[in-house]
Amino acid sequence: MYRITYWLLYSHHYYALAVGFLRFRYNFATDQTLTTTFITFYSAATNMLTLLCLPWIYHYSLRLLLQHEHAGLLLIYLFIITKIVRVLAVVLAIIYNWKKRAEILAVIRDFNDLRWHYFSRFPTPLEFQRTYEIRIIRNILAGIVIEASGLITLLNNYKHTATASFIVSTLVLTVISNFLCLVMNQYYFAIQTVILFGRMLNRQLIGILKRAKSIARMFRHQRSQTHLIARCRKLSNDLDELAKAHSQLQALAVRINAMFKLQGLGVLINMFIFNVCLIYSAYSVIRTGEFTASQNGWISVLMIASCTVYLADLKDFLSAIVEHVDVFRITCVHLEQLTPLQLLTNEFERSLETFRLQLYLDEFHLKLLGLFSFNTQWIFSMFASVLMNSILIMQFDYQYFQ
C-alpha cells in the first residue's frame, strides 16, 4: 500500500469515528475490528445530537434563503424538497448503521479471511494494486474538494453579513451532510475490494486456461501420460479452490449490496434531486445575472472546478457499481473457453462442470428494489431523466414564476 493511501484511509477512518458514523475501530496493523463501550456510547451521543440539530439547521438555512432578494418561489420549493430528502437520507443512514453494525463487522472479517486463506498465496499484480489505490485516493480527495469548496463558497457569499450562529450552523450542516458522502465512501471501498479480488480471480482462471491448453497439446503428442494426469489433478484442485473463492467473493458482494440497499436508494434519490436542482440553480443564477466571473473572481473558478470534480466522481462511482457486476460476468466468459478442454480427465471435467453449474445457479445481478437491473442503460436513462426534469422545471419557472 502506498504511504499516501494509508494515511488517507487512516484519516478518513478516524474522521468517520469522530462524527459518529462508525461504531467500531479498525486496526490497520493487524486488520482487526474493535468495538468498545466508549465508541458505542460516543457514537450514540453524536448521532442523537445530529438528529436533534437537523430541524434547527435546516430551518435556519431556509430563513437565510428567504432573505435572499434573488430567491424565486420555485427555488424555495426545490430547496425545501431537497433538504427534506437529505434529512430523511441522513436519518436512514444513521438508523441502518446501527442495525447493520454486526453485519458490517462480519463482512470485514470474511474479507480478511478470504484474503489470507486464498489471495495471500498469489502476488497482487502491480497494475491491479495501483488502480485500486488510485481510485481510493481519488474518491477521498474528491469528497474533500467538493465539501470544502461548497463551504468556502457559502461563507464567501455571506461574508459581510455572517454571524457566529451562521458560521456554526454552516459548519455543522457540512458535517451532517457529509454523512451521505461517508455512506458512498464505505460502499465504494467495499465494491472496489470486490473488483480487485474479482480481477485477481479472473487472472488465476486465465492462468488455469493457459496451463490446460498446454496439457491438452501434450496429451496429443506424448504416449506416456502418467505425469500429465498428475498435472491435470493439480489443475483440477486449483480450479476447485478458485470456484470456492469465487463463491465466497460473490456471497460477500451480495451481502454488501443487501446492507446498503435502502441507504443506497436514499443516496440515489438524493443524487437525482440534487442534480436536477444543481442544473436549475445554475440556470437561475445565469438568468438573474447574480453571478458573473468578473464579479466573483476566484470563486467562479472554484465553483467550476468543484462541479467538474463532482461530475467526475459521480461517473467513477456509477462505473464502479457496474464494474463490480461485470467482474463476475467476465468469469463466465473465461470459463467458456475451458469447455473444449473438459475431456482432459474425468476429474478435471467434474471440476469444470461443477464450477459452470455454480455460476449458472448463482448468477450475480444487481437490482434496485428487486425490479430494475443496475447497468449502463439504467445509468443513461437516469441522466436523461435528470436533463428532462431540469428542462421541465426551467419551462415551468419561466411560465408560472416570472
Disulfide bonds with the S-S distance in Angstrom:
none
